[in-house]
């Protein structure tokens, strides 16, 4: 993937380039003339023409590990260069497309005929809230609390009244160390709840499942979003069902299965690997017939991630813009907050608020949370600060 590397300043760029392994000499040349869009390309994606073209226009480049980096001032600058001839156009078109994906901020996602508008250009500009409704006995934070259908429906209605735009109903815990639930049991847990919430609220209803059979019954009951923590890898029938259903789908990055994913996760370069793996899942979905406009992506906080990975996902969340799709972010009450604060899951509301504020400020489009009214206020304030007028 040709990607825009998000850096806030030359100092940020120096740290990032050092981590990536760029030589100090090349890094200093890049940073001394740093432009707003720092581009990273594999050499296999770079034409010989571009390697000659950039230095001729005074654009510093760095080459290492079969990659090349350079920075450009704007999409308009690249557009102007592309007009110089066929060779320039063909060499620079992938760069222009990468900047276009990165700059995408306005998304209208079709959820089985219902539309939800996401991104900074949406009315109000505030991220949407996805309320978590676990109909399980063993979820890490609220397991057993809403295990009965009646209790779950009451809580779902309350979340909708408190401002949840989406209610995400799950019948199988995906906490680290959890085991799969039989299909019939998962259907029995979620379908009555989804049916009632679809009738009694205006919120969009999502089903949190990796099983096509569960998704099929949930959609028949009224779900219009499928939130698949395996990015449609656990069940080979899931992609085909999503394509035919017309539902939106959340593709989440996960390493391993819930039972083993936190055993010893490791990454050479988190964002290179995460973006490559999520891009592959997006393209697999499109090949299966899922419209790109129905796809959302989730970096998978806590799913096969170390503490340092979870923190980096916050700092560099804007890098996910390279996928050109809305970003779902789900830090609510998770263990990385407990490692920092020493608090149990039920006491992590303020730690969650810090995470939600940062991710909303940096561009998350949907925040998946337990504490709906509190996090609704957090995202509204964060978005207002982010989008406030200059003075």
C-alpha positions in Angstrom: 0.0 0.0 0.0 1.2 3.5 -0.8 0.5 5.4 2.4 0.6 8.8 3.9 2.5 8.7 7.2 0.8 10.9 9.7 3.3 13.2 11.5 2.4 16.4 13.3 5.8 18.1 13.2 9.4 17.7 12.0 10.2 16.3 15.5 7.4 13.7 15.2 8.7 12.8 11.8 12.3 12.3 13.1 11.0 9.9 15.7 8.9 8.0 13.2 11.7 7.8 10.6 14.2 6.7 13.2 11.8 3.9 14.3 11.3 2.8 10.7 15.1 2.5 10.2 15.7 5.5 7.9 19.3 6.7 8.2 19.8 9.8 10.2 21.2 11.6 7.1 18.2 10.8 4.9 15.8 11.5 7.8 17.4 15.0 8.3 17.1 15.8 4.6 13.4 14.8 4.6 12.7 16.7 7.8 14.5 19.9 6.8 12.1 20.3 3.9 9.1 18.4 5.3 5.8 19.0 3.4 2.4 18.2 4.7 2.1 14.8 3.0 4.9 12.3 3.9 4.5 9.5 1.4 5.9 5.9 1.9 6.0 3.6 -1.1 7.5 0.1 -1.8 10.1 0.2 -4.5 8.0 -2.2 -6.5 5.4 0.5 -6.7 7.8 3.2 -7.7 8.7 3.8 -11.3 12.2 4.7 -12.3 10.8 7.9 -13.7 9.6 9.0 -10.3 13.0 8.4 -8.7 14.5 10.8 -11.3 11.5 13.2 -11.3 11.4 14.1 -7.6 15.1 15.1 -7.1 14.9 17.2 -10.3 12.2 19.3 -8.5 14.1 19.6 -5.3 12.1 17.0 -3.4 14.3 15.0 -1.0 13.9 11.2 -0.9 15.0 8.4 1.3 15.4 4.8 0.3 15.8 1.9 2.7 14.4 -1.7 3.1 13.0 -1.7 -0.4 11.0 1.4 0.4 11.1 5.1 -0.6 9.8 8.1 1.2 9.3 11.7 0.2 6.9 14.5 1.0 4.7 16.7 -1.1 2.9 20.0 -0.4 -0.7 19.2 -1.5 -2.9 17.1 -3.7 -3.1 20.1 -6.0 0.7 20.1 -6.4 0.6 16.4 -7.5 -2.3 17.3 -9.9 -0.2 20.0 -11.5 2.7 17.6 -12.0 0.5 14.9 -13.5 -0.4 17.4 -16.3 3.2 17.5 -17.5 2.8 14.4 -19.6 1.8 10.8 -19.8 4.8 9.5 -17.9 4.3 11.9 -15.1 0.6 11.1 -15.0 1.1 7.3 -14.8 4.0 7.6 -12.2 2.1 10.1 -9.9 -1.4 8.7 -10.2 -1.0 6.2 -7.4 0.4 8.9 -5.2 -2.6 11.1 -5.9 -5.0 8.2 -5.2 -3.2 7.6 -1.9 -3.6 11.2 -0.8 -7.3 11.1 -1.9 -7.9 8.1 0.3 -6.1 9.7 3.2 -8.1 12.9 2.9 -11.5 11.1 2.7 -13.7 12.6 5.5 -17.3 12.3 4.3 -18.8 8.9 4.1 -22.4 7.8 3.6 -22.6 4.1 4.6 -25.6 2.1 3.4 -26.9 -0.2 6.1 -29.4 -2.4 4.3 -31.3 0.6 3.0 -30.7 2.9 6.0 -28.0 5.5 5.6 -25.6 6.8 8.2 -23.3 9.7 7.5 -19.8 9.6 9.0 -16.7 11.8 9.0 -15.7 15.4 9.7 -18.0 16.7 6.9 -21.1 15.1 8.4 -23.6 17.5 10.0 -22.3 18.4 13.4 -19.0 16.7 12.7 -19.2 14.5 15.8 -18.3 10.8 15.8 -21.2 8.4 16.2 -21.7 6.3 19.3 -22.0 2.6 19.1 -23.4 1.3 22.4 -22.1 -2.1 23.6 -24.9 -4.6 24.5 -23.4 -8.0 25.6 -26.0 -10.7 26.0 -23.4 -13.0 27.5 -22.6 -14.5 30.9 -18.8 -14.0 30.6 -17.9 -10.7 28.8 -14.9 -9.1 30.5 -16.8 -6.0 31.8 -20.6 -6.6 31.9 -20.9 -10.4 31.6 -24.2 -11.6 33.0 -25.6 -8.1 33.6 -27.9 -8.3 30.6 -28.0 -12.0 30.0 -31.8 -12.2 30.0 -33.5 -10.8 26.9 -35.8 -8.5 28.8 -32.9 -6.9 30.7 -30.9 -6.6 27.5 -33.8 -4.9 25.6 -34.4 -2.4 28.5 -30.7 -1.5 28.5 -30.6 -1.2 24.7 -33.7 1.1 24.7 -32.0 3.2 27.5 -28.8 3.5 25.4 -30.8 4.7 22.4 -32.5 7.3 24.5 -29.1 8.4 25.9 -27.8 9.0 22.4 -26.5 5.8 21.0 -26.6 5.9 17.2 -25.9 2.2 16.9 -26.5 -0.6 19.3 -24.1 -3.5 19.0 -25.6 -6.8 20.2 -23.2 -9.6 21.0 -23.9 -13.2 22.1 -20.3 -14.5 22.4 -17.6 -13.1 24.5 -14.4 -12.2 22.6 -12.4 -11.3 25.7 -8.8 -12.8 25.8 -9.0 -16.5 26.7 -12.7 -16.9 25.8 -14.0 -20.0 24.0 -16.5 -20.2 21.1 -20.2 -20.4 21.8 -22.3 -22.9 19.8 -24.2 -21.4 16.9 -27.7 -22.2 18.3 -26.8 -20.8 21.7 -25.6 -17.5 20.1 -28.7 -17.2 18.0 -30.9 -17.9 21.0 -29.1 -15.1 22.9 -29.1 -12.3 20.3 -32.1 -12.7 18.0 -35.0 -11.8 20.5 -33.0 -8.8 21.6 -32.3 -7.6 18.1 -36.0 -8.1 17.1 -37.3 -6.0 19.9 -34.7 -3.2 19.6 -35.3 -2.9 15.9 -39.0 -2.4 16.6 -38.7 -0.1 19.6 -35.8 2.2 18.8 -34.6 4.3 15.9 -31.0 3.3 16.5 -29.3 1.2 13.9 -28.8 -2.4 15.3 -25.5 -4.2 14.8 -24.8 -7.9 15.5 -21.3 -8.7 16.9 -20.6 -12.1 15.5 -18.1 -14.0 13.4 -20.6 -16.7 12.3 -22.6 -16.4 9.0 -25.5 -18.4 10.4 -25.9 -16.1 13.4 -25.6 -13.0 11.1 -28.3 -14.4 8.8 -30.8 -14.8 11.7 -29.8 -11.5 13.2 -30.4 -9.7 9.9 -33.8 -11.4 9.5 -34.6 -10.0 13.0 -33.6 -6.5 12.0 -29.9 -6.0 12.2 -28.4 -3.9 9.5 -24.7 -3.9 10.5 -22.4 -7.0 11.0 -19.5 -6.4 13.3 -17.0 -9.2 12.6 -14.0 -9.3 14.9 -12.3 -11.7 12.5 -12.8 -9.5 9.5 -14.7 -12.4 7.9 -11.9 -14.9 8.2 -13.4 -17.2 10.8 -16.4 -18.3 8.7 -15.9 -18.8 4.9 -19.6 -18.1 4.3 -19.6 -14.7 6.0 -18.4 -12.6 3.0 -21.0 -14.1 0.7 -23.8 -13.5 3.2 -22.7 -9.9 3.8 -22.6 -9.3 0.0 -26.2 -10.6 -0.5 -27.6 -9.0 2.7 -26.9 -5.4 1.9 -25.7 -4.8 5.4 -22.7 -2.6 6.4 -19.8 -4.6 7.8 -17.1 -3.7 10.3 -13.8 -5.4 9.5 -11.6 -5.6 12.6 -7.9 -6.4 12.8 -7.1 -9.3 15.0 -4.1 -11.6 15.4 -5.1 -15.2 16.4 -8.2 -16.4 18.1 -9.7 -14.9 21.3 -8.5 -17.9 23.2 -4.8 -17.3 22.2 -4.5 -13.8 20.8 -2.9 -12.3 23.9 -0.4 -15.1 24.5 2.6 -13.4 22.9 1.6 -10.8 20.3 4.4 -9.1 18.4 4.9 -6.8 15.5 8.0 -5.7 13.6 6.2 -2.5 12.5 2.6 -2.3 13.8 1.2 0.1 11.3 2.8 -1.5 8.2 1.5 -4.9 9.2 -1.9 -3.7 10.4 -2.6 -1.6 7.3 -1.5 -4.4 5.0 -3.7 -6.9 6.7 -6.7 -4.7 6.9 -6.3 -3.7 3.3 -6.2 -7.3 2.3 -9.5 -7.9 4.2 -11.1 -4.9 2.6 -10.1 -6.1 -0.9 -11.3 -9.6 -0.1 -14.7 -8.3 0.9 -14.9 -6.3 -2.3 -14.0 -9.3 -4.4 -16.7 -11.3 -2.6 -19.3 -8.6 -3.8 -19.4 -6.3 -0.8 -19.7 -2.7 -1.9 -16.7 -0.7 -0.6 -19.1 2.0 0.5 -20.6 -0.5 3.1 -17.2 -1.3 4.7 -15.9 0.2 8.0 -12.5 -0.7 9.6 -11.5 -1.2 13.2 -7.8 -1.5 14.3 -8.8 -4.0 17.1 -7.7 -2.4 20.3 -6.8 -5.3 22.7 -7.1 -8.0 20.0 -3.6 -9.4 19.7 -2.0 -6.2 20.8 0.6 -5.3 23.5 0.2 -2.3 25.8 2.6 -0.3 23.6 0.6 -1.3 20.5 -2.7 -0.1 22.0 -1.1 3.3 22.9 0.4 3.7 19.4 -3.0 3.0 17.8 -4.2 6.2 19.6 -1.2 8.4 18.7 -1.2 7.3 15.0 -4.9 6.7 14.5 -4.8 9.0 11.5 -2.7 6.5 9.6 -5.8 4.3 9.3 -7.1 7.0 6.9 -4.9 5.3 4.3 -7.6 2.7 4.0 -10.1 5.3 2.8 -12.9 3.9 4.9 -14.6 5.1 8.2 -12.8 4.1 11.4 -14.5 2.3 14.3 -12.6 2.5 17.6 -13.4 0.4 20.7 -11.3 1.2 23.7 -14.1 1.0 26.3 -13.0 -0.3 29.7 -10.3 -2.5 28.1 -7.3 -4.0 29.9 -4.7 -1.5 28.6 -6.6 1.1 30.7 -6.5 -1.1 33.7 -2.7 -1.6 33.2 -2.2 2.1 33.3 -4.7 3.0 36.1 -4.8 -0.2 38.2 -8.6 0.0 38.0 -11.1 -2.9 37.5 -13.3 -2.8 34.3 -16.2 -1.2 36.0 -14.1 1.7 37.3 -12.4 2.6 34.0 -14.9 5.2 32.9 -12.4 8.1 33.2 -9.6 6.2 31.5 -12.0 5.3 28.7 -13.0 9.0 28.5 -9.4 10.0 27.9 -9.0 7.3 25.2 -12.3 8.3 23.5 -11.4 12.0 23.6 -8.1 11.5 21.9 -9.5 9.1 19.3 -12.4 11.4 18.5 -10.0 14.3 18.2 -7.7 12.4 15.8 -10.5 11.2 13.5 -12.3 8.1 14.7 -15.8 8.0 13.1 -17.5 5.6 15.4 -16.7 5.0 19.1 -17.8 1.7 20.5 -18.5 2.2 24.3 -20.3 0.9 27.3 -21.0 4.3 29.0 -23.2 6.0 26.4 -24.2 9.3 27.9 -20.8 10.0 29.3 -19.0 9.2 26.1 -21.5 11.1 24.0 -20.5 14.3 25.9 -16.8 13.4 25.5 -17.0 13.1 21.7 -19.1 16.3 21.4 -16.5 18.3 23.3 -13.6 16.7 21.5 -15.1 17.4 18.1 -16.0 20.9 19.0 -12.4 21.6 20.1 -11.0 19.9 16.9 -13.3 21.9 14.6 -13.4 25.2 16.5 -12.9 28.5 14.6 -9.5 30.2 14.6 -9.3 33.3 16.7 
